[in-house]
């Protein structure tokens, strides 16, 4: 009798301890198996710089059939970062190529406004300085019209002053960017001809002028140098060896990766990323641009900017989702790869607006919304 009482008391005590620790009562059945470690959280986002332009012209966004704020949909869909691209004086009718853009879009005031909306939604910010009044890439790096006649020392100071001012303006409204890109796809250099790659010392001085301004204004922001052609190991090692030789200050190697242009699978891109990062210890990588065509044509019937998806034959909504799932898993496989920024995810089909004034929308079949503004299945991949 005494022995039975002791067993009964011990069993009751054990059940009490189990309950206190979150354990199951054995009478409730077997304990469910515990999940393994949570997957590494990566940066999931995209460029929203055209959002004001779309909204001003009547563009609307829908989730589950209900109209909602675009940034809210992105947040619910898994976004935790947005990219904002900044031009010096876009939309000024007195200068070319500035006049090829609409006024009030992607200038500092517009970018500050978008930054406030993104931060209010709890997102990080990647800010790209184009150092131009218009779009820049490897073939085009047109100086802002206000800087055209400057000698090199004055140009270098202008880069510092402008970068510092914008960074301080961002901080003043509580939207300091977590990441800052000095230029966009600058594999050929920046601010031609002074900072072209065939003038490497000057190119690197301009980089360091921008970098110093970022460090002085906000030491917490991480600096990105962004090239195209993700997958091309030789291009990246040549370029970043050059930056190392000239002592350029940066934190993150930015890479554009599109299966259409690179003809590379995700596996090939990740292999490239590892080779590049192994060569530059202490650096990280960000996929600054990526995109996938979910329809073979634009509403007009013409191919869009991405005429195919390279090694991925499907040009469907499910194909887009599967590609992004594969890319996310690839990024998660190496902690040095921070995440990705989808290219122009929100530039939906809206009558009368395009990539420049008088031009058409060439990316409405690669966005994260369909032609009517409905969120696509790809968001399921982001939320996972």
N, C-alpha and C positions, 0 to 999 in steps of 0.2 A: 504493500500500500504506500509506504513511504517512497519507495523507488518510483512507482507510477506518478506520484505527486511531483517528484523532482523532474521527471521527464516532461510532464505537462507544463511545469513552470518554465523549463528551458525552452520548450517549443514555442510557448507564448512570447518569451523574450526575444527569440530569434525572429519571429514574424514581425514583432514591433520594430526591431532594428531594420529589417528589410523594408518595411513600409516607410520608415524615416529616411532611408537611403534611396527611395524610389524603386525598390525592388518589387517583384510581383508576389502575391500570395500564391503558394503552390496550388491551392484549390482553383486558381484562376487559369490554370493551364500553363504550358511551357513559355518561358521568356522569349520574346521575339529577338532574333539575332541583331546585334548592334551594327550600324553602318560603319564603314571605315572612315578615315580622315576626310574631311570636306575637301573638295577640289580647290586648288589654289585660285584665289580670286584674281581675275585679270581685268584690265581696262577694256571696256566695251563701249564704243561710241562712234561718232561720225561728224562730218562737217555740216553745220547748220547756218552757214553764213548767208545763204540766199533766203532765209525764212521771212525776213521783213518784206522782201520783194514779192514773194509768193502771196503772203497775207494781204499786202496792199492791193493786189490784183485779184482778190477774191478766192484764192486757193483755200480749200478746207480739208481737214484731216478727220478720219473716222476710225474708231475702234469698236468692234462688235456692232457695227451699224449705227453708232451714235457719234455725232460730231463732238470732238474734244480738242483741247489745246494740243498743238503738235508736240511741244516739249514734255507735256504730261504723258502723252502716248509713248514717247521715247523712253521716259523714265519707267513707266509701267512695263515696257517691253525689255528692260534690262540695261539700258544705257546708264553709265555712271560717269561719262566724260563727253564733252563736245569740243569740236575743233572750230575755231573762229579765225578767218583770214582777213587781214587788214591791209587796205591800200591807203596811200598818203592822201591823194586828192581825186578820188574817182568821181566821174560824172560832171567834171568841169568842161563846159562846151568850148572853152577857149583853147584847149590843148588836146593833142593826140598823143597817145591812145586813150587818155582819160575820158574823152567825149564818147567813147564806144560803150561806156557803162551808164546806167541810170544814176542820177544824182541822189545822194542820201542813202545809198546802199553800200555797205562794206567800208564806209569811212569810220572814223573813230567814234563818232556819236552813235552810229548804228551798232557797232561792235560792243560798245559799253552797255547799250540797252539789252542786247542779246545776252551778254555776260551776266547781267543782273537776273534775267529770267532763268538762266541755267543754274546759277548759284542758288537761287530761291528753290529750285527743284532738287538741290542737294548734289549737283554734279560738279566734277572737276572741269577745268578749262585748259585746253591747249590753244595758245595764241600763236599764229603764224604772221610774222612781219614779211610782207612781200618786198618792201623797200621799192615800191613802184606805185604809179597811179593806176596800174592795170595788172592783169594776170601775168605771172612769171613762171618759167620752167627752164629746162636745160637749153632751149634755143632762144629764149627771149627773156632778157633781164633789163628792161628799159628803166632808166633812172626817173625818179619823180621830176616833174618839170621844174620845180623849185631848186633842184640840185644839179641841173644839167651843166651849168657853166662853172661849177665850183672846182677849184684845184684840189689835188688829192688830200692834202692835210685838212682842208676845210670840209671836204666830203666825209672824211673819217670822223671829224667832230660832229657833223650833221647826223651821222648814223648814231653816235652816242647820245646826242641831245634828244633826238626824236624817240629813240628806244626808251630812254630814261623817263621822258615826259609821259609816254603812254603807260609805262609800267606804274608810275606814280598815280596816274589818273585811275588805273584799274584798282590799285590798292585803296585809293581814297573812297571808293564806293563799295569796298569790301569784296572785290572780285579778283584778287590777285591770281594770276594763272599758275597752275601747278607745273605746266610745261610751256616753254617758249621756243619756237623755231626761228632761227636766224635765216630767213629766206625760204623759198619753196623750190624743191627739186634743183638744187644749186650745184649739180655735178659739173656744170660748165662755169661755175663761179656766180657772182652777183654784181649788180650795178655796172653793167658793161659800159665802156671797155675797161674802166679802171680796175675792177675786181674780177676780170675774167681769169679763168684757170691758167692761161698762159702768162699771167703776171702773178705767180703764186704768192710772192711776198706781200704784195698789195692786197690780194684777195684775203689772205689770212689776217692782215691788219684790220680790214673791215669787219671780219668775223669777230676779232677780239675787241673792237670798239663796241659792237653790239653786246658781246658777252659781258664786258665790264659794266655796261649800263644795266644789264639785267641783274648782275651780282650786287651792284651798288643800290639798286632800287628794291630788290627783293631777293635776298640770298637763298630763300627756300625754293625758288623756281628752278626747275631743271632745264638745261639748255639742250636743244636738239639741232643737229645738222642733218638735213634731209636730202637724199638722192632718189633718183628713179631706179628702175630696172632691178628690183629685188630678185636675187638669184645669181647675179653677175659678180662672182667673188673677185675676179681680177679688177673690175672697176672700183669696187669698194676698198680693196686693200691698197690700190694705187692712190686713191684719193685720201683715205684716212692716214696712210703713211705720210703723205704730203702735209696734212694738218698737224700730225705729230712732230714732224721735222721743224715746222714753224711755230710750234707751241700754242696751237689754238685751244682755247678753253671751251669744253663742252662736256655733256654728261651722257647723252643718248644719241645713238645712230638711228636716224629715221629712214625708213625704206618704203617706197611705193611698190606694192605687189599686186599686179593684175594678171590672172591667167591668160587673158587675151593678148597683152603685149609681151609678157615674159615667156609664155608657153611652158611655164613651170607648174608642176603639181604642188600641193601643200607640202608633201614630204620633201621635195627638192628644195622648196623655199626654206624649210626648217633646217635642212642640212647646210644650206648656204649661211643661214643666220648663225649657226653654231661655229662654223669655220671663221666667220668674221669676228664674232665675239671672243673666240679663243685667242685671236691675234691681238685684241685690245682689252686686256684685263681691267676690270673695274668699270667698263662701259656697259650700257644696256641698249636694247633695241625696241623701237616702236614701229609697228606697221602704220605708217602715216596715211596711206591710201590703199584701199582695196575695193573691188566692185565685181559684180556678176550680173549678167543680163538674164532676167527672168522671162523675157519675151523676145522672140527673134527680131521684132521690128518696133518702131515707134508707132503711135496711132496713125500717123501719115502713111504707114506702109514702108517707109525707108528704114534701113538699118540705123541703129544708134551709134554712139561713140564706140561702144564695145560690140564689134560685129560678130563675135563669137566668144566662147569661153575657153579657148585654147584646148588643153587636154581634157576638159569637162564638156562632153557633147550636149548635155541637157541644157536647153534654154527655157526653163520652166520655173515656176514659183517653188516647187519642191526641190528642184535642182539647186536653186539659190540657197535654200535652207540647208541642204546636205553639204554644200560647199562651205558654208559658214560654220557648221558643226565641225567639219574636218579641220578648218583653220583654227577654231577655238581650241580643239584638243591638241593640235600641233603647238600652239602658243603655250598651252599649259604644261607641255612636256619639258620646257626649259625656263626656269625662273628668271633668266636674264631678259626674256622677251616679255615686255610689259603688257601688251595688248594691241588693239587695232582701232583705227578710225576709218569708218566706211566713207567712201567718196560720194558726196552730194546725196545723202539718203532721203532728203526732204524736198528736192527740186522737182515736184510733181508737174504733170501736164496742166498748164493754165493758159488759156488763150492770150496771145499777144506778148508773152515773155519768153526769153531764151537766154542763151549763154552770153550774148551781147545785144545791144540795141539793134533791132532788125534781124537778128539771128534766131534760129529755132532752138527748142529744148532738145538736146541730143542725149540726155541721160534719163529720160522719164521711164525707160524700160530697164533701168538698173537701180532705181530707187528702192526704198523699203516700204513703199506704198504703191498701190496699183494706179492705173490711169484716172480713177475716180477718187483717189485719196484714201482708200481703205488700207489699213495695216496688213502687211503680207505675213504668211506663215513663218518667215525667217525669224520673227521675233521670238518664236518658240525656242529656237536654238539659243538665242541670247539669254532667255530667262532660265534655261537649264543650268 
